[in-house]
Amino acid sequence: MELAFILIYAAILGLVAPYLGLPTKKMGSLVPGAIAFVKGSLAWAVLTWCGLHYDQSWIWIIVMLAMPAAMFIGVRWLAAKRAA
């Protein structure tokens, strides 16, 4: 159930990405959401492995703030790599 919520949040972030000024026209509209989903899932797995339980608010706060940051950094990094 947690990954479904992360997937929905990543889809919302992917829809908002063009309005944040991210260069999504050359890479496709699914890439920002996919980056956010992968990084959010990895953050969730690492935090669960570190001992945070899914019903604690800290894991949700960290993942929900890390996903937009990872999407922003990941899309900028991918655009720079494609330009080079």
N, C-alpha and C positions, 0 to 999 in steps of 0.2 A: 504494500500500500504506500510505503514511503517513496519508492521509486516512481510510482504513478504520479504522486504529487510533484516530485522533482521534474518529471517529464512535462507535466502541464505548465509548471513555472518556466521551464526552458522554452516551451512553445510560445509563451507570452513574451519572454525576453527576445526570442527570435523575431516576433512581430514588431517589437518596439525598436529593434536594432537600426533600421534605416533612419528613424527619426532622431537617433543619437549622433548622427553624423558618421557612422561607420561605413567604410567603403564596401558595400555588399552587392553592388551592381555587377561587378566582374566575377564574383565568386559564387553567387547564388544565394537564394533567400533561406535555404535550410542550414547553411554552414554556421551562422552565429548561434542558432538554437542547438545544433548538434554539439558545438564546442561547449556551450553552457551545460548541456545535459551530461556530457562526458566528465567535465570537471566537477560538476555537482555530485555525480555518482561516485567519483573517486574521493571527493572530500567526505561524503557520507560514509564510505567504506573505511577510510582512515580514521575518522572520528569514532566510528563504532568499534573499530579494532582497538583504539586507545582507551575505551571504557565508557564513552558517553552513551547513555541509553536513549532510545528514540522518543521517549516521553518527556525528556528533559528539554527545556527551552534553549539551552546553549547550543545544542547540535543544530537546531533549526535556524537560530540566528546566524551562526557561522556559515552554514551552507547557503542561506538566502542572501547573505552579503557577499560571499565569495563567488557565486555564480555570475552576477553581472560584471564583476571585476575581471574574472577569468575570460568571459566572453569579449570584453573590450580589449584586453591585452592580446588574446588569441587571434582575434580578427585583424588587429593592427599588425601583429607579427606575421600572419599569413599574407596579408597584402604587401608587406615589405619584402617578404621572400619571393612572391610572384613578380614584383617589380624588378628585382635584382637579376 
